[in-house]
Amino acid sequence: MITKSKLKEIIKIQNKEIRKKINFIERDKLKETILSPSFVRIISGIRRCGKSTLLFEMMEKERKIYYLNLSDPRLQGFEFKQFMWIDKIFKELFGKGGTYFFDEIQDIPEWEKYIRFLVDNKNKVALTGSNASMLSRELGTKLTGRHLTTELFPFSYREFLKFKKLKSGMKSYKKYFQLGGFPEYLKHESNEILHELLKDIVIRDVAIRHSIKNLQNLNKLVNYLITNVGKEFSYNSLRKIVQIPSVQTVIDFISYLEDSYLIFTLSKFDYSFKKQQIAPKKNYSIDNGLSNANSISFSKDLGKMLENQVFLELKRRGHELYYFKEKGECDFLVKEKNKITNAIQICYELNDENIDREVNGLVEAMKKFNLKEGLILTYDNEDEIIKDDLKIKVIPVWKWLLNNYD
């Protein structure tokens, strides 16, 4: 437990620091982060993707702010009952009527009770957190219907261009394709930054939070998953590949890694929920740059890198996704309001050797879901294909990333 005087000094220092002019680019998600006294705004996402910066951008729109970063190591020993101290300190230092901003609140036990108190008293509140399931679980029990969530990812291609001061096109896209979108890494381009980030996520957001003692098994699974994106797997096959004794351990580990936003799993589409659950899944990584920096072989499979980037953009746009596999395969199905609305195939280079396979898998999916148009995304091919009276647009990914073709 820390003293009230120390807490006041930390709050004073933190609020002074954030009031300094910060040079940042406006995030695409800023327009979604309107604050209301009836709802708490949650910004969730992986470590170091820019959640705090987005919070700062939101602060610029507010007349008076109350800010606290709860991941500050000087707050070691902070307890739930001290939230009421915070309220008094904010008003002593800055006056009444401020908007509350909390960074990385999820590690303080029972934090949601305090947030509910603020919302019930018609305060505007925004907070960030790095753990999807913890936020949803606590909010589900204490803040039902009183929260709005914004998921933040590393930079989109559009944000990358603004950050790097580059023009759109193949030259800049090649850099984005390889480097990914973590802001701090893009500033320095040192792989050590992404090595340390991965360690932080695995140890702090997974191992410590879930009391995992066997770090070797966890690291083996992480290394396999971030390297082998877009490949089908079953929990049992993963157990054998990474030599983990228990299938349940693999299931738990993957769940924890998804909660930390390090990886995502994709289910095969089936009208039967039961069949969907038992079918093999696919796995994707949060960022091409992170996978490149922490894997020897990831960058050798350019097709999978392209697929990973498209998956992330579709998630960034908020789509519900599946993969399709019957006679042929289609990489992504987009589902909206219980209906498949788009089918998307990813192919690094469309050529004489693969065009029939790629087109036929896409057409099969289009026919099954009565779609008149489909999409093939490539590294730099551009074309239009008509097959069985169905139109297929072939578009370079860099152009698709800048426009809403989906």
Secondary structure, DSSP 8 states (H G I E B T S, - for coil): ---HHHHHHHHHHHHHHHTS-------GGGGG---BTTBEEEEEESTTSSHHHHHHHHHTT-SSEEEEETT-GGGTT--GGGHHHHHHHHHHHH-SS-EEEEES-TTSTTHHHHHHHHHHTT--EEEEES-HHHHHHHHHHH-TTSEEEEEE-S--HHHHHHHHT--SSHHHHHHHHHH-S-HHHHHH--HHHHHHHHHHIIIIIIIITTT---HHHHHHHHHHHHHSTT-EE-HHHHHHHHT-S-HHHHHHHHHHHHHTTSEEEE-B--SSHHHHHHS-EEEEES-HHHHHHT-SSGGG-HHHHHHHHHHHHHHHTT-EEEEEESSSEEEEEEEETTEEEEEEEE-SS--TTTHHHHHHHHHHHHHHTT-SEEEEEESS--EEEEETTEEEEEEEHHHHHHS---
